[in-house]
């Protein structure tokens, strides 16, 4: 991910400080870099509160905006509101960590006795977590016909329905209560 916003937390006040992030490149550059077919419809906005701790940084924030992405049933554009509140603790890298832990990327680094936090990395991760697993254009979306590919929301098709394997017919009559 090319966009980074390193915030120095070494000199933050003991009671913490709030930051606001509205620069769209925090999200648009990774979208382009990873080839995700999402479009930012309503600009994304993040509010992040940072509270330095002796062994890391406490982070609390919220992310809001709106994306457009393809519906998982019919592939038509679907608007997805983004509203995510998050809270996490980013621990300082352990100098005595084994090789496996050293390979795990973190968002907190120590650079010449200065602690810095990659807020863009955290905000990108939170955007990923805010997007639902299955995006639908509408709850009643009928999807595409599996035979001809017609969008059943706007067109009807004359494809014969597949009754499936006749050996399974007895199971189609079962009612689950």
N, C-alpha and C positions, 0 to 999 in steps of 0.2 A: 504494500500500500504506500503510495508516494506522499500523500498529504500527512503531515505531522504538525501538531501544534503543541510544542513542548512548553508547559507552564512551569516556571520555577516556583517550587513550594517551600524552599528553604527559608525565605524571608516573609512568608505569610504570617499574619497576626495569629496569636495563640487561639483566638476564637474563630479562626477561619475566614474565608472570603468567598463571595459569590461571583461567578463569571457568566456572561451570556455569549452564546455563539450563534451567529446568523450567517456566517460565510458559507455559501452553498457548496464550495469546492470540498469541504470536509466530507460531504456525502457524494457529490457528483463525480469527483475524480475516481473514487473506488468503484462506483457503479460502472463507469467506462472501463476502468482497468480490468475488472472481473467480467466484463461483457454481460452484465445483467440488463435485461430489457425493461427496466423500470424507468419511470419519468417522474420527476418531482413536480407536482401540480401546485400544491400550496407550499411555499418555502418552509424548510425545516428550521426549527428554532430550538436551541437547547439552553437550559439554565443549569449550571453546575456549581454546587457548593463544595469547596475543598477545605478540609480540616487536617492540618499536619499532625502526625503522631510520631512518637520516638522511633517506631519500627515500620513506618509507612505513611499512608494517607487515607483518611476516610473520605468517601465521595458519595454525594447524594445529588440527584438531579432529575430533570424531566426533559422529555423530547416530544415535540409536537410538530405536526405538519400533515401533508397528504401526498400520497404516491399514486401513480397509475401503473398498473401491471396487468398482465393477461389473466383472464378468468381460467381457472383450472378445468372447467367443464366445456366451455364454448370458445375459448381463446379470444373473446372480445375484450376490449379495454375495460378494466374495473378500477374504480377509485377506492383506495384503501386509506382510511384515516389512521394517522400515527399518533398515538398518545401513550407514552411509556414513562412511568416513574421508576427510578432505579436507585439502588443503594448498594455500595460495595466498599471493600477495603483492599487497597493495593499495597502489598507488603514489599518491603525492600528486598532486593535480591540477596540471598544468603551466600556469603563468600565461601562457606564450606559445603555448598550444595554439591551433590553428586552430578555426574555427567548428564543424566536424564533430566534433572531439574534445571540444569544450566541451559538445556536446549529449549525449554519452555519460555516463549517470549512473554515479557511483562510490559506493563505500560509505565513503570516507574524505573528510573535509572539514576545513578549517582555519577555526576560528571564533575571532576575536580572539586570534591567536597560540596557540590551543589546538587540538591535533589530536584529532578525534573519529572513531570508527569505528561505523557502523551495523551492529551484530552481527545484529539481527533481519533485515535485508535479506540478509545473507550466509546466515543459517540458512534463510530461505525459499528462496533459490536452491539451496542444497544439498539441501533436501527435494525440490524439483522434479527435481534430477539423480538422486536416490536411487530414484525411482519407475520401474519398468520401462516400456518402450514398450508392451508388450502384457501386460495383467494377465489371468491365468487363475485360475479357481477350483480347477482341477486340471489336471495335464498331459494327462489323458485326456479333457478336456471335449469333448463332441460338438457343442456349440453349439445353434443353433436351426435348424429346418427352413426352408429358404428359401421354401417355398411356403405352409405353413400357420402357421409361427411357433412350432410346438411345441418345448418344451425337450427335446431328444433325450437328455438325461441322465436324465430322469425319465419321459418318455412316448415311445411309438413313434407313428409316424404312417403313414397308408396312402397317402401321396402317391406318385404315379408318379415314378420317377427320370427325370431329363432326360438323354437320351443326347447332347444337344448337336447341333452342326452335323454332318450326315452327311458333309460334305466333309472333315472333320477326323478321321474314323474311322481312317484309316491311321496317324495320329500317336499314337493311343491305344495302339497295339500296340508302339510303340518302347520299348526298354529302355535306360536311361541307366546306364552303368557307370563 
